[in-house]
Amino acid sequence: LARLSSAAGLALVSEARASGLKVTCDIAIHHLHLSDMDIGYFDSHARFEPPLRAASDRSALRSAAASGLAAVCSDHTPVDEDGKQLPFGEASPGATSLELLLPLALKWAKETQLPLLTALARITCDPATILGIKSGSLSLGSPADVCIFDPAESWQLTTGSLRSQGKNTPFLGQELMGRVKTTLMGGRIVFEG
């Protein structure tokens, strides 16, 4: 089940698993940080599908991700500026988030005192295992898909720092920790920052 956003949805997944069903789910990284209070005066940058929920739902989502009940995804859904410059109810849902997945996962880990390796597992090897992909591991014979990053590098998120064509995110202007330096896929360098 993709992008669960409520405590009620998590309870249903937990119940299904307890009854023996092989059910998996994920949570969008922004739902681990934001709640309906972050919409403010109907800021269209905070319009998502599924929508942001109460702070109690956010707490439940954080716990579910920490415990391994759910994996964490970027939910990268960039929207052009025209799609966001509309009244909240008419604005296109979504945000640029692929390049924010790592720093937001690191922020979640720090805020909840979750071990770094656990937080990284939720965005790497756990989803790979769920999908049956032989990836997300550094073991001998595994594809050399590697992300090299500096967890201590601080940077400010601006439209200029985003490489995505979509420049919309409710996290604009925030100071983030953790920056990707190099990405390898199949042993080939595909990104150098």
Salt bridges, closest charged atoms under 4 A:
ASP43 OD1 - HIS45 ND1 3.27
ASP75 OD1 - ARG3 NH1 3.49
ASP75 OD2 - HIS30 NE2 3.42
GLU111 OE1 - HIS33 ND1 3.83
GLU111 OE1 - ARG62 NH2 2.47
GLU111 OE2 - LYS107 NZ 3.98
ASP126 OD2 - ARG122 NH1 2.74
GLU153 OE1 - LYS181 NZ 2.38
